[in-house]
Amino acid sequence: MIFKRLTSFLLVIIFICTSVFTQFAWAAEASQATLLQDLSQIEMAIYGTTSEKPLVERVEYLEKELVGRTLPGTITNRAKQLKEFIISGTPEDPSVIFKINASQWMLEEKITSEPLITKIENLENVLFGTTSDDVLAMRAESIFSVCFKEGKPQVEEVVIPAETLVPIRFLSTLSSKTNKAGETFNFQIAENVFLDNKLIIPANYEGVGEITKAEKATILSRPGKLEIEFKSVSALDGTSLSLILGEEAQKENERIAIAVGVGILGLIILSSPIGLIAGALVPGKNVKIEEGTEMFLQVKDDTAVIALVQ
């Protein structure tokens, strides 16, 4: 009897230890996955590509590029600090992305979708006639100080409500006759988007979409069809915003007579879970969305951003 009880007790101990070790292993894997995602997001924002080097080398390289030296602390905490400095920021200390985007908007009234390093070089050439060899943090601060030389601009953290309308403009012509699934296209924000007096999405900011399905029309039979997905577009502070053709956007499109019921050049535009479906109204006719066509999309989810108070 004692032996059976001892065996049962040992089995319970083994089970508990195994469960604890499994949870620790799972937590470690999840932490590493988050770290990799953060590093990739930072690298994409700065350079437009990601590194294949080991984690420690990637963190050290970013630190030296940004501030000229490696920082103390664990790799996880250092990566978190880098993300806050480059991407997240606060109203009291805006991120590098916010500073460069706000500067570009002040100078050019547009924000391009280029990597951060390219934007910095272009702005330096415009402002100073040459590029700097300083660390990225100093270069960004110099640009920001010149563009807002009368004082630090007023910024505020706000939540962009889901269903907020966003006007967009197609930058190229799309056609079910010539385009193929998998091809991408560019669009831009057609007008500044404000929340009260706060600029959240600047005009001319460019985004990328993808054609997920393209069907050519057949003579006197099947009409052409295009299915489109709009990739996320960035707010002023660099936060990604998912855009969809939802109910509110459809209502606004109907109101200005460019969508359902009237169509774009004889098309019927319907929403899909990821974007929109454009179909020709006439059998044998291909879908064609002309360059410069404007329509409304809407923000998919409530999203916190740092905005520029006007």
TORKOL-4160 file (C-alpha; in steps of 0.2 Angstrom, whole numbers, padded with zeros to 4 digits, m for minus):
310
<pt num="1" X="0000" Y="0000" Z="0000"/>
<pt num="2" X="0014" Y="0012" Z="0005"/>
<pt num="3" X="0023" Y="0008" Z="m0012"/>
<pt num="4" X="0007" Y="0012" Z="m0022"/>
<pt num="5" X="0005" Y="0028" Z="m0013"/>
<pt num="6" X="0023" Y="0033" Z="m0016"/>
<pt num="7" X="0022" Y="0028" Z="m0034"/>
<pt num="8" X="0006" Y="0039" Z="m0036"/>
<pt num="9" X="0015" Y="0053" Z="m0027"/>
<pt num="10" X="0030" Y="0052" Z="m0038"/>
<pt num="11" X="0019" Y="0052" Z="m0054"/>
<pt num="12" X="0010" Y="0068" Z="m0048"/>
<pt num="13" X="0027" Y="0076" Z="m0045"/>
<pt num="14" X="0033" Y="0071" Z="m0062"/>
<pt num="15" X="0017" Y="0077" Z="m0070"/>
<pt num="16" X="0018" Y="0094" Z="m0062"/>
<pt num="17" X="0036" Y="0096" Z="m0066"/>
<pt num="18" X="0033" Y="0091" Z="m0084"/>
<pt num="19" X="0019" Y="0104" Z="m0086"/>
<pt num="20" X="0029" Y="0118" Z="m0078"/>
<pt num="21" X="0044" Y="0114" Z="m0090"/>
<pt num="22" X="0032" Y="0113" Z="m0105"/>
<pt num="23" X="0025" Y="0130" Z="m0100"/>
<pt num="24" X="0042" Y="0138" Z="m0098"/>
<pt num="25" X="0047" Y="0131" Z="m0115"/>
<pt num="26" X="0031" Y="0138" Z="m0123"/>
<pt num="27" X="0034" Y="0155" Z="m0115"/>
<pt num="28" X="0052" Y="0155" Z="m0121"/>
<pt num="29" X="0047" Y="0151" Z="m0139"/>
<pt num="30" X="0033" Y="0164" Z="m0139"/>
<pt num="31" X="0045" Y="0177" Z="m0132"/>
<pt num="32" X="0058" Y="0173" Z="m0146"/>
<pt num="33" X="0044" Y="0174" Z="m0159"/>
<pt num="34" X="0039" Y="0191" Z="m0153"/>
<pt num="35" X="0057" Y="0197" Z="m0153"/>
<pt num="36" X="0060" Y="0191" Z="m0171"/>
<pt num="37" X="0044" Y="0200" Z="m0176"/>
<pt num="38" X="0049" Y="0216" Z="m0168"/>
<pt num="39" X="0066" Y="0215" Z="m0176"/>
<pt num="40" X="0059" Y="0212" Z="m0193"/>
<pt num="41" X="0047" Y="0226" Z="m0191"/>
<pt num="42" X="0061" Y="0238" Z="m0186"/>
<pt num="43" X="0072" Y="0233" Z="m0200"/>
<pt num="44" X="0058" Y="0234" Z="m0213"/>
<pt num="45" X="0054" Y="0251" Z="m0207"/>
<pt num="46" X="0072" Y="0257" Z="m0208"/>
<pt num="47" X="0079" Y="0248" Z="m0223"/>
<pt num="48" X="0064" Y="0240" Z="m0232"/>
<pt num="49" X="0072" Y="0223" Z="m0229"/>
<pt num="50" X="0076" Y="0211" Z="m0215"/>
<pt num="51" X="0093" Y="0203" Z="m0210"/>
<pt num="52" X="0097" Y="0185" Z="m0209"/>
<pt num="53" X="0110" Y="0187" Z="m0196"/>
<pt num="54" X="0109" Y="0180" Z="m0178"/>
<pt num="55" X="0098" Y="0189" Z="m0165"/>
<pt num="56" X="0112" Y="0197" Z="m0155"/>
<pt num="57" X="0121" Y="0204" Z="m0171"/>
<pt num="58" X="0105" Y="0211" Z="m0177"/>
<pt num="59" X="0101" Y="0220" Z="m0161"/>
<pt num="60" X="0119" Y="0227" Z="m0159"/>
<pt num="61" X="0119" Y="0233" Z="m0177"/>
<pt num="62" X="0103" Y="0242" Z="m0175"/>
<pt num="63" X="0109" Y="0250" Z="m0159"/>
<pt num="64" X="0125" Y="0256" Z="m0167"/>
<pt num="65" X="0116" Y="0263" Z="m0182"/>
<pt num="66" X="0103" Y="0272" Z="m0171"/>
<pt num="67" X="0113" Y="0279" Z="m0157"/>
<pt num="68" X="0131" Y="0274" Z="m0160"/>
<pt num="69" X="0134" Y="0261" Z="m0147"/>
<pt num="70" X="0127" Y="0245" Z="m0139"/>
<pt num="71" X="0114" Y="0247" Z="m0125"/>
<pt num="72" X="0114" Y="0238" Z="m0108"/>
<pt num="73" X="0101" Y="0225" Z="m0103"/>
<pt num="74" X="0094" Y="0209" Z="m0110"/>
<pt num="75" X="0092" Y="0206" Z="m0129"/>
<pt num="76" X="0073" Y="0206" Z="m0127"/>
<pt num="77" X="0073" Y="0223" Z="m0117"/>
<pt num="78" X="0085" Y="0231" Z="m0129"/>
<pt num="79" X="0074" Y="0226" Z="m0144"/>
<pt num="80" X="0059" Y="0233" Z="m0135"/>
<pt num="81" X="0068" Y="0249" Z="m0132"/>
<pt num="82" X="0073" Y="0250" Z="m0151"/>
<pt num="83" X="0054" Y="0247" Z="m0156"/>
<pt num="84" X="0048" Y="0261" Z="m0144"/>
<pt num="85" X="0061" Y="0273" Z="m0151"/>
<pt num="86" X="0059" Y="0269" Z="m0169"/>
<pt num="87" X="0041" Y="0264" Z="m0171"/>
<pt num="88" X="0030" Y="0267" Z="m0156"/>
<pt num="89" X="0035" Y="0283" Z="m0147"/>
<pt num="90" X="0024" Y="0293" Z="m0135"/>
<pt num="91" X="0016" Y="0310" Z="m0136"/>
<pt num="92" X="0030" Y="0317" Z="m0125"/>
<pt num="93" X="0044" Y="0309" Z="m0136"/>
<pt num="94" X="0037" Y="0304" Z="m0153"/>
<pt num="95" X="0046" Y="0290" Z="m0163"/>
<pt num="96" X="0059" Y="0293" Z="m0176"/>
<pt num="97" X="0046" Y="0287" Z="m0189"/>
<pt num="98" X="0034" Y="0301" Z="m0183"/>
<pt num="99" X="0047" Y="0314" Z="m0184"/>
<pt num="100" X="0052" Y="0310" Z="m0201"/>
<pt num="101" X="0034" Y="0308" Z="m0208"/>
<pt num="102" X="0029" Y="0324" Z="m0200"/>
<pt num="103" X="0044" Y="0333" Z="m0207"/>
<pt num="104" X="0041" Y="0326" Z="m0225"/>
<pt num="105" X="0023" Y="0331" Z="m0224"/>
<pt num="106" X="0028" Y="0349" Z="m0218"/>
<pt num="107" X="0040" Y="0350" Z="m0233"/>
<pt num="108" X="0032" Y="0341" Z="m0247"/>
<pt num="109" X="0014" Y="0339" Z="m0241"/>
<pt num="110" X="0015" Y="0321" Z="m0244"/>
<pt num="111" X="0023" Y="0305" Z="m0236"/>
<pt num="112" X="0031" Y="0292" Z="m0247"/>
<pt num="113" X="0031" Y="0273" Z="m0243"/>
<pt num="114" X="0050" Y="0272" Z="m0244"/>
<pt num="115" X="0061" Y="0265" Z="m0231"/>
<pt num="116" X="0066" Y="0277" Z="m0217"/>
<pt num="117" X="0084" Y="0278" Z="m0222"/>
<pt num="118" X="0079" Y="0284" Z="m0239"/>
<pt num="119" X="0067" Y="0297" Z="m0233"/>
<pt num="120" X="0081" Y="0304" Z="m0221"/>
<pt num="121" X="0093" Y="0305" Z="m0236"/>
<pt num="122" X="0081" Y="0313" Z="m0247"/>
<pt num="123" X="0076" Y="0326" Z="m0234"/>
<pt num="124" X="0094" Y="0330" Z="m0229"/>
<pt num="125" X="0097" Y="0333" Z="m0248"/>
<pt num="126" X="0082" Y="0345" Z="m0248"/>
<pt num="127" X="0086" Y="0354" Z="m0232"/>
<pt num="128" X="0105" Y="0354" Z="m0231"/>
<pt num="129" X="0111" Y="0349" Z="m0249"/>
<pt num="130" X="0120" Y="0334" Z="m0243"/>
<pt num="131" X="0118" Y="0318" Z="m0232"/>
<pt num="132" X="0125" Y="0316" Z="m0215"/>
<pt num="133" X="0137" Y="0303" Z="m0208"/>
<pt num="134" X="0129" Y="0305" Z="m0190"/>
<pt num="135" X="0119" Y="0291" Z="m0182"/>
<pt num="136" X="0101" Y="0290" Z="m0188"/>
<pt num="137" X="0094" Y="0297" Z="m0171"/>
<pt num="138" X="0104" Y="0313" Z="m0173"/>
<pt num="139" X="0100" Y="0314" Z="m0192"/>
<pt num="140" X="0081" Y="0313" Z="m0188"/>
<pt num="141" X="0082" Y="0325" Z="m0174"/>
<pt num="142" X="0091" Y="0338" Z="m0185"/>
<pt num="143" X="0078" Y="0336" Z="m0199"/>
<pt num="144" X="0064" Y="0338" Z="m0186"/>
<pt num="145" X="0071" Y="0353" Z="m0178"/>
<pt num="146" X="0073" Y="0362" Z="m0194"/>
<pt num="147" X="0055" Y="0358" Z="m0200"/>
<pt num="148" X="0048" Y="0363" Z="m0183"/>
<pt num="149" X="0060" Y="0377" Z="m0179"/>
<pt num="150" X="0047" Y="0387" Z="m0170"/>
<pt num="151" X="0045" Y="0374" Z="m0157"/>
<pt num="152" X="0040" Y="0356" Z="m0154"/>
<pt num="153" X="0023" Y="0353" Z="m0163"/>
<pt num="154" X="0008" Y="0348" Z="m0152"/>
<pt num="155" X="0005" Y="0329" Z="m0153"/>
<pt num="156" X="m0008" Y="0318" Z="m0145"/>
<pt num="157" X="m0012" Y="0300" Z="m0144"/>
<pt num="158" X="m0029" Y="0296" Z="m0151"/>
<pt num="159" X="m0039" Y="0281" Z="m0156"/>
<pt num="160" X="m0045" Y="0280" Z="m0174"/>
<pt num="161" X="m0062" Y="0272" Z="m0173"/>
<pt num="162" X="m0067" Y="0257" Z="m0184"/>
<pt num="163" X="m0077" Y="0263" Z="m0199"/>
<pt num="164" X="m0068" Y="0279" Z="m0201"/>
<pt num="165" X="m0069" Y="0284" Z="m0219"/>
<pt num="166" X="m0053" Y="0285" Z="m0229"/>
<pt num="167" X="m0053" Y="0292" Z="m0247"/>
<pt num="168" X="m0041" Y="0284" Z="m0259"/>
<pt num="169" X="m0035" Y="0286" Z="m0277"/>
<pt num="170" X="m0029" Y="0273" Z="m0289"/>
<pt num="171" X="m0012" Y="0277" Z="m0296"/>
<pt num="172" X="m0013" Y="0265" Z="m0311"/>
<pt num="173" X="m0026" Y="0258" Z="m0322"/>
<pt num="174" X="m0032" Y="0240" Z="m0317"/>
<pt num="175" X="m0041" Y="0229" Z="m0330"/>
<pt num="176" X="m0047" Y="0211" Z="m0329"/>
<pt num="177" X="m0041" Y="0210" Z="m0347"/>
<pt num="178" X="m0022" Y="0214" Z="m0344"/>
<pt num="179" X="m0019" Y="0211" Z="m0325"/>
<pt num="180" X="m0016" Y="0195" Z="m0317"/>
<pt num="181" X="m0019" Y="0188" Z="m0299"/>
<pt num="182" X="m0004" Y="0191" Z="m0288"/>
<pt num="183" X="0001" Y="0208" Z="m0296"/>
<pt num="184" X="0002" Y="0223" Z="m0285"/>
<pt num="185" X="m0004" Y="0241" Z="m0288"/>
<pt num="186" X="m0002" Y="0258" Z="m0279"/>
<pt num="187" X="m0015" Y="0269" Z="m0272"/>
<pt num="188" X="m0014" Y="0285" Z="m0262"/>
<pt num="189" X="m0024" Y="0294" Z="m0249"/>
<pt num="190" X="m0034" Y="0307" Z="m0258"/>
<pt num="191" X="m0037" Y="0319" Z="m0244"/>
<pt num="192" X="m0030" Y="0323" Z="m0227"/>
<pt num="193" X="m0040" Y="0313" Z="m0214"/>
<pt num="194" X="m0043" Y="0322" Z="m0197"/>
<pt num="195" X="m0050" Y="0316" Z="m0181"/>
<pt num="196" X="m0057" Y="0333" Z="m0175"/>
<pt num="197" X="m0042" Y="0344" Z="m0177"/>
<pt num="198" X="m0029" Y="0331" Z="m0177"/>
<pt num="199" X="m0021" Y="0324" Z="m0192"/>
<pt num="200" X="m0021" Y="0305" Z="m0192"/>
<pt num="201" X="m0018" Y="0301" Z="m0210"/>
<pt num="202" X="m0010" Y="0313" Z="m0222"/>
<pt num="203" X="m0015" Y="0316" Z="m0240"/>
<pt num="204" X="m0004" Y="0308" Z="m0254"/>
<pt num="205" X="0002" Y="0294" Z="m0242"/>
<pt num="206" X="0004" Y="0279" Z="m0253"/>
<pt num="207" X="m0002" Y="0261" Z="m0250"/>
<pt num="208" X="m0001" Y="0245" Z="m0260"/>
<pt num="209" X="m0014" Y="0233" Z="m0265"/>
<pt num="210" X="m0015" Y="0216" Z="m0273"/>
<pt num="211" X="m0025" Y="0208" Z="m0286"/>
<pt num="212" X="m0031" Y="0192" Z="m0279"/>
<pt num="213" X="m0042" Y="0186" Z="m0294"/>
<pt num="214" X="m0043" Y="0192" Z="m0312"/>
<pt num="215" X="m0056" Y="0184" Z="m0324"/>
<pt num="216" X="m0056" Y="0190" Z="m0342"/>
<pt num="217" X="m0073" Y="0193" Z="m0351"/>
<pt num="218" X="m0078" Y="0181" Z="m0364"/>
<pt num="219" X="m0087" Y="0187" Z="m0380"/>
<pt num="220" X="m0105" Y="0189" Z="m0377"/>
<pt num="221" X="m0105" Y="0178" Z="m0362"/>
<pt num="222" X="m0095" Y="0180" Z="m0345"/>
<pt num="223" X="m0092" Y="0198" Z="m0339"/>
<pt num="224" X="m0074" Y="0202" Z="m0333"/>
<pt num="225" X="m0071" Y="0202" Z="m0314"/>
<pt num="226" X="m0057" Y="0208" Z="m0302"/>
<pt num="227" X="m0055" Y="0204" Z="m0284"/>
<pt num="228" X="m0043" Y="0216" Z="m0275"/>
<pt num="229" X="m0036" Y="0217" Z="m0258"/>
<pt num="230" X="m0029" Y="0233" Z="m0250"/>
<pt num="231" X="m0014" Y="0231" Z="m0239"/>
<pt num="232" X="m0012" Y="0241" Z="m0224"/>
<pt num="233" X="m0008" Y="0259" Z="m0225"/>
<pt num="234" X="0001" Y="0269" Z="m0212"/>
<pt num="235" X="m0005" Y="0283" Z="m0201"/>
<pt num="236" X="0006" Y="0298" Z="m0199"/>
<pt num="237" X="0015" Y="0290" Z="m0185"/>
<pt num="238" X="0019" Y="0274" Z="m0195"/>
<pt num="239" X="0005" Y="0263" Z="m0187"/>
<pt num="240" X="m0002" Y="0251" Z="m0199"/>
<pt num="241" X="m0021" Y="0253" Z="m0203"/>
<pt num="242" X="m0031" Y="0239" Z="m0211"/>
<pt num="243" X="m0043" Y="0246" Z="m0224"/>
<pt num="244" X="m0058" Y="0238" Z="m0231"/>
<pt num="245" X="m0073" Y="0242" Z="m0242"/>
<pt num="246" X="m0086" Y="0240" Z="m0227"/>
<pt num="247" X="m0104" Y="0246" Z="m0225"/>
<pt num="248" X="m0100" Y="0264" Z="m0221"/>
<pt num="249" X="m0088" Y="0266" Z="m0236"/>
<pt num="250" X="m0101" Y="0258" Z="m0247"/>
<pt num="251" X="m0114" Y="0271" Z="m0241"/>
<pt num="252" X="m0102" Y="0285" Z="m0245"/>
<pt num="253" X="m0097" Y="0278" Z="m0262"/>
<pt num="254" X="m0116" Y="0277" Z="m0266"/>
<pt num="255" X="m0119" Y="0294" Z="m0261"/>
<pt num="256" X="m0106" Y="0301" Z="m0272"/>
<pt num="257" X="m0112" Y="0290" Z="m0286"/>
<pt num="258" X="m0096" Y="0279" Z="m0290"/>
<pt num="259" X="m0100" Y="0262" Z="m0283"/>
<pt num="260" X="m0115" Y="0250" Z="m0281"/>
<pt num="261" X="m0129" Y="0254" Z="m0292"/>
<pt num="262" X="m0120" Y="0266" Z="m0303"/>
<pt num="263" X="m0103" Y="0259" Z="m0304"/>
<pt num="264" X="m0086" Y="0264" Z="m0310"/>
<pt num="265" X="m0086" Y="0265" Z="m0329"/>
<pt num="266" X="m0100" Y="0252" Z="m0329"/>
<pt num="267" X="m0094" Y="0241" Z="m0315"/>
<pt num="268" X="m0103" Y="0235" Z="m0300"/>
<pt num="269" X="m0092" Y="0236" Z="m0284"/>
<pt num="270" X="m0095" Y="0224" Z="m0270"/>
<pt num="271" X="m0086" Y="0222" Z="m0253"/>
<pt num="272" X="m0077" Y="0206" Z="m0249"/>
<pt num="273" X="m0069" Y="0200" Z="m0232"/>
<pt num="274" X="m0052" Y="0207" Z="m0238"/>
<pt num="275" X="m0056" Y="0221" Z="m0251"/>
<pt num="276" X="m0067" Y="0223" Z="m0265"/>
<pt num="277" X="m0074" Y="0214" Z="m0280"/>
<pt num="278" X="m0077" Y="0223" Z="m0296"/>
<pt num="279" X="m0088" Y="0215" Z="m0310"/>
<pt num="280" X="m0093" Y="0222" Z="m0327"/>
<pt num="281" X="m0112" Y="0224" Z="m0328"/>
<pt num="282" X="m0112" Y="0219" Z="m0347"/>
<pt num="283" X="m0108" Y="0201" Z="m0353"/>
<pt num="284" X="m0092" Y="0201" Z="m0363"/>
<pt num="285" X="m0086" Y="0217" Z="m0355"/>
<pt num="286" X="m0070" Y="0218" Z="m0345"/>
<pt num="287" X="m0067" Y="0227" Z="m0329"/>
<pt num="288" X="m0057" Y="0243" Z="m0330"/>
<pt num="289" X="m0054" Y="0254" Z="m0316"/>
<pt num="290" X="m0045" Y="0270" Z="m0323"/>
<pt num="291" X="m0030" Y="0278" Z="m0315"/>
<pt num="292" X="m0036" Y="0293" Z="m0304"/>
<pt num="293" X="m0052" Y="0284" Z="m0299"/>
<pt num="294" X="m0057" Y="0289" Z="m0282"/>
<pt num="295" X="m0067" Y="0280" Z="m0269"/>
<pt num="296" X="m0069" Y="0277" Z="m0250"/>
<pt num="297" X="m0063" Y="0263" Z="m0239"/>
<pt num="298" X="m0064" Y="0262" Z="m0220"/>
<pt num="299" X="m0053" Y="0258" Z="m0206"/>
<pt num="300" X="m0056" Y="0240" Z="m0201"/>
<pt num="301" X="m0052" Y="0241" Z="m0182"/>
<pt num="302" X="m0050" Y="0253" Z="m0168"/>
<pt num="303" X="m0032" Y="0259" Z="m0169"/>
<pt num="304" X="m0022" Y="0269" Z="m0157"/>
<pt num="305" X="m0010" Y="0282" Z="m0165"/>
<pt num="306" X="m0001" Y="0298" Z="m0162"/>
<pt num="307" X="m0008" Y="0312" Z="m0171"/>
<pt num="308" X="m0002" Y="0330" Z="m0176"/>
<pt num="309" X="m0013" Y="0343" Z="m0168"/>
<pt num="310" X="m0017" Y="0357" Z="m0181"/>
